[in-house]
Amino acid sequence: MLPVERQRKIIEELNLNGRVLVNELVKSCRVSQETIRRDLSQLEKNGILQRSHGGAVINQRRQGNNNHNRTLYHENEATFRQRMNENEQQKMQIAKRALDFISVGDCLLLDSSTTCWFLARQLPDIELTVLTNSLRTIQALAVKSHIRTICLGGEYSDRYEDFHGVVAELPLKEFLINKIFFSCSGLGSDGYLREGNENGANLKQQMLLAAERKYLLMDAGKFSRPSFARICHYRDVDFLITDNLKDKALQQELAWNGVNVIDCSQRAQSVQLINY
């Protein structure tokens, strides 16, 4: 059982009973006590629960607003509207740089991140096909007559203003997608890109599998930021477009793993790119 599946199960038990026991979770998840304790520690850091002897109880500050149709993680995350106003200049700079990698006739896949929304607003009105699960991106492209926009349907989230789930994943198998542009909640010290909720992470995993070339758009504030659900390792990305990457060790690691780093803060830097 994957960590995200175990932690989802723990949250479901908390929603149902208000508490969980380590010994019971060990049996039901078929993992060691140490593994369960790590899961509980991670959930405690995110404000989901409070550790107790032999288990954990639900965080009382959140219990009153509990919604059984939505995991508690969602309550910790910023809405799309809130994220729109974070690091606006950096996101705009990254989006403008990403335009250099888009050609007439491309079939693009844009996720529901605010950075991709900035990109959609900057796209020239040229012959393109764009698939997206973002309502905001669809609205931004609606005024561009030469861009064919295809919505990945599914369950709608008012919090994130996007669609997710199995229905959203199905169309991905039907198209030859040249490039995906996507973002994430953070890049952890373990090298994995992560999302704040499992629905978004699962859909992005399928998006990455469907695209030939993968472009990660990530502002500097997301480096070494912990988050919940794993998407992929950075070695699975072809290009990282960012506004300021100061960590020399990370730069070297990215280079060793074949990731082309495009640092928007170094406009004069000459970067040798593979054929995109």
C-alpha positions as CSV (number, residue, x, y, z in Angstrom):
1,M,0.0,0.0,0.0
2,L,1.4,3.4,-1.0
3,P,1.9,6.2,1.6
4,V,-0.9,8.2,0.1
5,E,-3.3,5.3,0.3
6,R,-2.4,4.6,3.9
7,Q,-2.8,8.2,4.9
8,R,-6.1,8.4,3.1
9,K,-7.2,5.3,5.1
10,I,-6.1,7.0,8.4
11,I,-8.1,10.1,7.5
12,E,-11.2,8.0,6.7
13,E,-10.9,6.2,10.1
14,L,-10.5,9.6,11.8
15,N,-13.6,10.9,10.1
16,L,-15.5,7.8,11.1
17,N,-14.4,7.2,14.6
18,G,-12.5,10.2,15.7
19,R,-9.4,8.2,16.6
20,V,-7.1,5.5,15.2
21,L,-4.9,2.9,16.9
22,V,-1.4,2.0,15.6
23,N,-1.8,-1.8,16.1
24,E,-5.1,-1.8,14.1
25,L,-3.5,0.2,11.3
26,V,-0.5,-2.1,11.2
27,K,-2.9,-5.1,10.6
28,S,-5.2,-3.4,8.1
29,C,-2.3,-1.7,6.1
30,R,0.1,-4.7,6.5
31,V,3.1,-2.5,7.3
32,S,5.3,-2.1,10.3
33,Q,4.6,0.1,13.4
34,E,7.4,2.4,12.4
35,T,5.8,3.0,9.0
36,I,2.5,3.9,10.6
37,R,4.1,6.2,13.1
38,R,5.8,8.0,10.2
39,D,2.4,8.5,8.6
40,L,0.9,9.8,11.8
41,S,3.8,12.2,12.3
42,Q,3.3,13.5,8.8
43,L,-0.4,14.0,9.3
44,E,0.2,15.7,12.7
45,K,2.6,18.2,11.0
46,N,-0.2,19.0,8.5
47,G,-2.6,19.7,11.4
48,I,-4.9,16.7,10.6
49,L,-4.6,14.8,13.9
50,Q,-3.0,14.8,17.3
51,R,-0.7,12.0,18.4
52,S,-1.7,10.0,21.5
53,H,-0.4,6.9,23.3
54,G,-0.8,4.0,20.9
55,G,-2.5,6.0,18.2
56,A,-4.0,9.4,17.3
57,V,-7.2,11.4,17.6
58,I,-8.7,13.9,15.2
59,N,-7.6,17.5,15.5
60,Q,-10.5,19.1,17.5
61,R,-10.0,22.5,15.9
62,R,-11.1,21.0,12.6
63,Q,-13.7,18.5,13.7
64,G,-16.6,20.9,13.7
65,N,-16.2,21.7,10.0
66,N,-15.6,18.1,8.9
67,N,-17.1,17.1,5.6
68,H,-17.2,13.4,4.8
69,N,-17.1,14.0,1.1
70,R,-13.8,15.8,1.2
71,T,-10.5,14.8,2.9
72,L,-9.2,16.9,5.6
73,Y,-6.2,17.8,3.5
74,H,-8.3,20.0,1.3
75,E,-9.0,22.2,4.3
76,N,-5.3,23.0,4.7
77,E,-4.8,24.0,1.1
78,A,-5.2,27.4,-0.5
79,T,-8.0,27.9,-3.0
80,F,-7.2,28.7,-6.6
81,R,-8.4,32.2,-6.0
82,Q,-5.9,32.6,-3.1
83,R,-3.0,31.1,-5.1
84,M,-3.7,33.5,-8.0
85,N,-2.3,36.3,-5.9
86,E,0.8,34.5,-4.8
87,N,4.1,35.3,-6.6
88,E,2.3,36.9,-9.5
89,Q,5.4,38.5,-11.1
90,Q,7.4,35.2,-10.9
91,K,4.6,33.2,-12.4
92,M,4.2,35.7,-15.2
93,Q,7.9,35.6,-15.9
94,I,7.9,31.8,-16.0
95,A,4.8,31.7,-18.3
96,K,6.4,34.2,-20.7
97,R,9.6,32.0,-20.9
98,A,7.5,28.9,-21.5
99,L,6.1,30.5,-24.7
100,D,9.5,29.9,-26.3
101,F,8.9,26.2,-26.3
102,I,5.5,26.3,-28.0
103,S,5.1,26.0,-31.8
104,V,2.3,26.3,-34.2
105,G,0.4,23.0,-34.5
106,D,1.3,21.7,-31.0
107,C,-1.1,19.7,-28.9
108,L,-0.6,20.9,-25.4
109,L,-1.7,19.7,-22.0
110,L,-2.1,22.3,-19.2
111,D,-2.8,21.3,-15.7
112,S,-5.0,23.4,-13.3
113,S,-2.1,25.3,-11.6
114,T,-2.2,29.0,-11.4
115,T,1.1,29.2,-13.3
116,C,-0.5,27.4,-16.3
117,W,-3.4,29.8,-16.0
118,F,-0.9,32.6,-16.4
119,L,0.6,30.7,-19.4
120,A,-2.9,30.3,-21.0
121,R,-3.5,34.0,-20.8
122,Q,-0.2,34.7,-22.6
123,L,-0.6,32.2,-25.4
124,P,-0.8,33.8,-28.8
125,D,-3.9,33.2,-30.9
126,I,-2.3,30.6,-33.2
127,E,-3.2,27.1,-34.3
128,L,-3.0,25.0,-31.2
129,T,-4.9,22.2,-29.5
130,V,-5.0,22.6,-25.7
131,L,-6.3,20.0,-23.3
132,T,-6.9,21.1,-19.7
133,N,-8.8,20.3,-16.6
134,S,-8.8,23.9,-15.4
135,L,-12.0,26.0,-15.7
136,R,-10.0,29.2,-15.5
137,T,-7.8,28.1,-18.3
138,I,-10.8,27.2,-20.5
139,Q,-12.2,30.7,-19.9
140,A,-8.9,32.3,-20.7
141,L,-8.7,30.5,-24.0
142,A,-12.3,30.9,-25.0
143,V,-11.6,34.3,-26.7
144,K,-8.8,32.9,-28.9
145,S,-10.4,31.7,-32.1
146,H,-7.4,29.7,-33.5
147,I,-6.9,27.6,-30.3
148,R,-8.9,24.5,-30.1
149,T,-9.7,23.9,-26.4
150,I,-10.7,20.5,-25.0
151,C,-11.9,20.2,-21.5
152,L,-11.0,17.1,-19.4
153,G,-14.3,16.5,-17.7
154,G,-14.9,14.7,-14.4
155,E,-15.9,15.7,-10.9
156,Y,-15.7,19.5,-10.4
157,S,-13.9,21.1,-7.5
158,D,-15.1,24.5,-6.6
159,R,-12.1,25.0,-4.3
160,Y,-9.6,24.4,-7.1
161,E,-11.8,25.4,-10.0
162,D,-10.9,22.2,-11.9
163,F,-12.0,18.7,-12.8
164,H,-10.5,15.5,-11.6
165,G,-11.1,11.8,-11.3
166,V,-11.3,8.8,-13.7
167,V,-13.5,10.6,-16.2
168,A,-10.8,13.3,-16.5
169,E,-8.1,10.7,-17.2
170,L,-9.9,8.8,-19.9
171,P,-9.5,11.4,-22.8
172,L,-5.7,11.4,-22.3
173,K,-5.4,8.1,-24.0
174,E,-7.1,9.3,-27.2
175,F,-4.7,12.2,-28.1
176,L,-1.1,12.5,-29.3
177,I,0.1,15.1,-26.8
178,N,3.3,16.9,-27.7
179,K,4.0,18.8,-24.5
180,I,2.7,19.1,-21.0
181,F,3.1,22.2,-18.9
182,F,2.4,21.7,-15.2
183,S,3.3,22.8,-11.8
184,C,3.1,21.3,-8.3
185,S,2.8,22.3,-4.6
186,G,6.4,21.6,-3.9
187,L,9.7,19.8,-4.6
188,G,10.8,17.8,-1.5
189,S,14.3,17.1,-0.3
190,D,13.8,13.5,-1.5
191,G,13.6,14.7,-5.1
192,Y,9.8,14.1,-5.5
193,L,7.3,16.6,-6.9
194,R,4.3,16.6,-4.7
195,E,0.7,17.9,-4.7
196,G,-1.5,19.0,-1.8
197,N,-4.2,16.4,-2.5
198,E,-4.3,12.9,-3.9
199,N,-6.8,13.7,-6.6
200,G,-4.6,16.3,-8.2
201,A,-1.5,14.1,-7.9
202,N,-3.2,11.1,-9.5
203,L,-4.4,13.1,-12.5
204,K,-1.0,14.7,-13.0
205,Q,0.6,11.2,-13.0
206,Q,-1.7,10.2,-15.9
207,M,-1.0,13.5,-17.7
208,L,2.7,13.0,-17.5
209,L,2.4,9.5,-19.0
210,A,0.3,10.8,-21.9
211,A,2.8,13.6,-23.0
212,E,5.9,13.3,-25.1
213,R,7.8,16.3,-23.5
214,K,7.4,17.4,-19.9
215,Y,7.8,21.0,-18.8
216,L,7.7,21.8,-15.1
217,L,6.8,25.5,-14.3
218,M,7.8,26.2,-10.7
219,D,8.6,29.4,-8.8
220,A,11.5,29.4,-6.4
221,G,9.2,29.5,-3.3
222,K,8.3,25.8,-4.0
223,F,11.8,24.4,-3.6
224,S,12.1,22.2,-0.5
225,R,8.5,22.8,0.3
226,P,6.8,19.7,1.9
227,S,3.5,18.6,0.6
228,F,1.2,15.5,0.8
229,A,0.8,13.4,-2.3
230,R,3.7,12.3,-4.6
231,I,3.5,13.0,-8.3
232,C,6.8,11.9,-9.7
233,H,10.6,12.3,-9.3
234,Y,12.2,15.3,-10.9
235,R,14.2,13.0,-13.2
236,D,10.9,12.3,-15.0
237,V,10.8,15.9,-16.1
238,D,12.5,17.2,-19.3
239,F,12.6,20.9,-18.6
240,L,12.3,23.0,-15.4
241,I,11.4,26.6,-16.0
242,T,11.9,28.6,-12.8
243,D,12.5,32.2,-11.7
244,N,15.5,31.7,-9.4
245,L,17.4,28.5,-8.6
246,K,20.1,29.4,-6.1
247,D,20.8,25.8,-4.8
248,K,24.0,24.8,-6.6
249,A,23.8,21.2,-5.4
250,L,20.2,20.9,-6.7
251,Q,21.3,22.4,-10.0
252,Q,24.0,19.7,-10.3
253,E,21.6,17.0,-9.4
254,L,19.1,18.1,-12.0
255,A,21.8,18.2,-14.6
256,W,23.0,14.7,-13.7
257,N,19.4,13.5,-14.1
258,G,19.0,15.0,-17.6
259,V,16.7,17.9,-16.5
260,N,17.2,21.1,-18.6
261,V,17.0,24.1,-16.2
262,I,15.7,27.4,-17.6
263,D,16.3,30.1,-15.0
264,C,14.4,33.2,-16.0
265,S,16.5,35.3,-13.6
266,Q,19.5,34.7,-15.9
267,R,18.3,36.2,-19.1
268,A,21.8,36.5,-20.6
269,Q,22.7,32.9,-19.8
270,S,23.3,30.7,-22.8
271,V,21.6,27.4,-22.3
272,Q,22.1,24.5,-24.7
273,L,18.8,22.7,-25.2
274,I,17.9,19.4,-26.8
275,N,15.5,19.5,-29.7
276,Y,12.1,20.4,-28.4
